[in-house]
Amino acid sequence: MIAMAILSFFWWSARTNISENKEAVIFDSIKVSDSLMSPGTPANWESLVDPMNMSTWANVQQIGLTKSWSINDTHVISIDKVYKFRMMSLINYSYTKAKLRSRYDFFIEFITLNSSYEERAKLNGTNFWAGRQYNEFTVKTIAKTDRVVIYNDSVAIMRFYAWSDSLWD
């Protein structure tokens, strides 16, 4: 009976921790995707950043991908910001993750909607993505948040993933 009680206690504790971790990843996914739906701070951060010169990255307080705070631009994605964000994530993923204020790994892509299927949006003729792609065989916790945006003058989906390879983050 004592062994069964101890086993039950550990099982309940593990399930509670896993559940709390899932909720934290979901919350992080929503929080970061919300911040990406802003122009960032400063709002013109892309003009202050040279992705090849990391000393200019300190000019960014918060990464945002929309053009401005204007009501007409609330969902309009700035291609310049997307390009700089992608380059920053390729050059120094950890620093970019810190700028997003995320505890979890991230992956972002834009999806264009065709009549019968979804496809990854292009940036300068290349499939766009930023961050670190997750491995579906090793990922333990993942949350996906979709936002409807205007990307390259078309309706698209900004798909943001927050994920972790650990059950205990």
N, C-alpha and C positions, 0 to 999 in steps of 0.2 A: 504494500500500500504506500509506504514511504517513497519507494523508488518511482511508483506511478505518479505520485504527487509532485516529486521533483521534476520528472520528465514533462509533466503537464505544465508546470511553471515555466520551464525553459522554452517549451513550444509556444506558449502564450506570449512570452517576452519577445521571442524571435519574430513572431507574426506581427506584433505591435510595432517593433522597430522597422520591419519591412514596409508596413502600411504607412508609417510616418515618413519613410524615405520616399515612397511613391508620391505622397502628397507634397513633399518638399520639391520634388522634381517638377511636378505639375505646376505648382505655384511659381517656380523659377522660370519655366517655359512661358507662362503668361506674362510675368513681370518683364522679362527681357524682350519678348515680342512687342509688348506695349511700348517700351522705350525705343525700339527700332522704328515704331510708327510715329516718331517725332523727328524733327530736323536735327536733333542732337544739341550738344552744348560745347562750344558756341554753335549757333545755327548754320554758320558757314564753315564748319570745321574742315570740310574737304578742300577748301582753298588754302588752308593753313598747313596741310599735311603733304609731305612728300613721302610716299610709302617706302622709298629706297633710303630715306634718311630718318632713322628711328628717333633722333633727337627732336624732330618736328612733331612726333606723336604726342608729346607732353602737352601740346596745344589743345588736345581733345579731352574734354572732361567727361562727355557721354557720347557714344556713337548713336546716331539716329540716321535713318535712311530717307525720310521724306524731304521734299523740296523746302518747305517753310511751314510756319504756323498759320498761314493764311487759310481761311475756310475752303478756298478753292484747291489748296494743295495738301489737305489733310491725309489723303491716301495716295498722293502722287509720289512715286519713288524717283529719287535723283539718281540717274545713271552714274554721275561722277562720284557720288557717295558710295554707291554699290561697288564700283570699281576700286576705290581706295580701300574700302572695308575688306574686299576680297584679297587685295594685295597685302594688306596688313596681316590678315589671318594666315596667309601663306608664308610670310616672312617670319612672323613671331606669333604663333597661335596663343601661347600663354599670356602674352601682354594684351592681345586683343580680347581674350576671355576676361581678363581683369578689367578692361575698359567697359565690358558689358555688365560688370558686377555680378558675375555668375559663379556659383560654386561648382557647376556641372559643365561637362563638355557640351559643345553645341555644334549644330550643323544647320545651315540655312540654304534654301533654294527657292527660286521663283518658278512657278508652274503656269504655263499658258494653257488656256482652255480652247481646244479645237472642237469641232462639232461632235466627234465621237471618242476623243481620248485626251489625256493630259500629257504634256511633254515639258521637260525642263526648258526654261527660258534661256535664250542666248544673250551673251554679252560680247560684243565685238566678234560675233560669229562662233563663239565657243560656249558650250553649256556652262551656265553660271551655277556656282555653289561656293560657299565659304564655310570655314570651320573645319571640323574633323569628322569625317564620315564614321558612323558607328558600324560595328560588326554584329550582325544580328545573332551570331552564335555565342558571343561573349557579353553582350549588353545585358545588364541585370534590370535596369529601370530606365524607361524612356517615356517622354511626353512630347506630343506633337501639338503645335498651335498654328492654325491657319488664319491668315488675315487677307481680306480682299483688298487689292491695291490696283493702281494704274501703273503699269510697267511698260515703258516704250510705247506709250499712247494706247495700250490695250489693257483690258481687264485681265488680271492675273491673280494668282494666290501666292502670298509670301508664306512659305512653310518653314516653321522654325522647330527644331528638335532640341530638347535638353535631355541629356542622357548620362548614364553612369555605368561603369563596369563593376561597381561594388554595390552590395546590398546594404551596406552600413554607412554610406556617406552622410 
